[in-house]
Amino acid sequence: MTKEEQQIAHNYLPEQYRQTGAHAINHNYLRAQFSDYQEIFQKIEALVLEGDFTLGKSVDEFEARIRELTGSRFAVGVGSGTDALLLSLKAAGVGKGDEVITTPFTFFATIGAIVTAGARPVFVDICEDYNIDPNRIEKAIATNTKAILPVHWSGLPCEMDQILAVADRHGLSVIEDSCHAILAEYNSKPAGTFGLSGCFSMHPLKNLNVWGDGGYLVTDSEEMHNQLVLLRNHGLLNRDECAVFSYNSRLDSLQAIVANHLLEKIHYITESRIARAARFDELLRDIPQITIPPRPRHVRQVYHIYVVRAERRNELQVYLVERGIDAKVHYPIPMHLQPAASGYGYRRGDFPVCEAVCDSVLSLPVHEFIAFEQIEHVASKIREFYAAG
Ligand SMILES: Cc1ncc(COP(=O)(O)O)c(C=O)c1O
């Protein structure tokens, strides 16, 4: 492996989630974020003393807070963002022989949930904003199509008016992958509240994050809610009766405590990311080798990741990493070209926008612990790289 390949490979190892001290400007901020962990420990001590471990008070409180935050009628805490997607698909009746239309530019879990539900993922190319191209969805609809699964990539809401219009015309469910998009808005309405359900992740590096795995979904449909509450808890109607055999994906009470603690700061976290992204935009906009994606005015983008396109991306990434800047690539291989997708018959060239985006995107740290001086430093290093030719 060359040095460049080693640096890039490092990106995909679990070590990326550990504070190694190797990067001065990191994507990982967990130690700083939980510097007040003693407060959380006290709340956990109460949980232990009460023995309220499964679907207890803390989960109820969490779901109430999420309803308030999103204006949704129902919120359901589950084991992860992946489970939020899987259970939503199942509750929407998606199963064997069905097709689900989605984007090839996403994290594996989106596709994993579709496949685990028994359905076939059908990909549609993306736009320059990295989200599914709403104008291409209709052509991908077939007789077996059951649902559309848009992903609000990097916290930028998809064009929901157009997506909902197509879904309505064809009687399809819309399940939103909102894992990056807590508090994002489309025409002043929260991401995740447009479809039959909106699915969120609280993985440690999400904008709202817990001490392990956790997720939740929101819906306005009572029927959907009732199904989801069953599906996350063995399909149990009560202690002795099971309505539908399912499995266990309850949001852990302990994780709900962590989430409730952090929800106090979620507006601050969101505003901080938006302000830092705006500063990056200002500083990078006039570098000809960098392309900032469109910043539409009718959305509120919450920057789970700050992503630009860069010429000579791989070289730039190594240059930055060597200078203590944790530049990453989310993600270099589109879903349709993954080994796991080989059975679906897709080929390179099928989704040219997505493929070009995968070859050129670079993510820069944008969380609330990055100082504006650090952002200026990162921008100056990018400028320096291109000036050096
Ligand atoms: C777009 C997207 N969808 C789904 C998931 C799955 O979430 P989780 O890791 O909580 O299962 C993730 C993230 O990790 C994601 O980035």
The ligand as a MOL file (V3000), in Angstrom:
LIG
                    3D

  0  0  0     0  0            999 V3000
M  V30 BEGIN CTAB
M  V30 COUNTS 16 16 0 0 0
M  V30 BEGIN ATOM
M  V30 1 C -27.9000 8.3370 5.6820 0
M  V30 2 C -27.8860 7.3470 6.8060 0
M  V30 3 N -28.9160 6.4930 6.9370 0
M  V30 4 C -28.9640 5.5950 7.9280 0
M  V30 5 C -27.9620 5.5140 8.8790 0
M  V30 6 C -28.0270 4.4570 9.9300 0
M  V30 7 O -28.0680 4.9490 11.2260 0
M  V30 8 P -27.5210 4.0550 12.4260 0
M  V30 9 O -26.0430 4.0790 12.3760 0
M  V30 10 O -28.0750 4.7560 13.6460 0
M  V30 11 O -28.1010 2.6890 12.2830 0
M  V30 12 C -26.8690 6.3860 8.7780 0
M  V30 13 C -25.7700 6.3610 9.7190 0
M  V30 14 O -25.0610 6.0670 10.3150 0
M  V30 15 C -26.8270 7.3110 7.7120 0
M  V30 16 O -25.7820 8.1390 7.5700 0
M  V30 END ATOM
M  V30 BEGIN BOND
M  V30 1 1 1 2
M  V30 2 1 2 3
M  V30 3 2 2 15
M  V30 4 2 3 4
M  V30 5 1 4 5
M  V30 6 1 5 6
M  V30 7 2 5 12
M  V30 8 1 6 7
M  V30 9 1 7 8
M  V30 10 2 8 9
M  V30 11 1 8 10
M  V30 12 1 8 11
M  V30 13 1 12 13
M  V30 14 1 12 15
M  V30 15 2 13 14
M  V30 16 1 15 16
M  V30 END BOND
M  V30 END CTAB
M  END
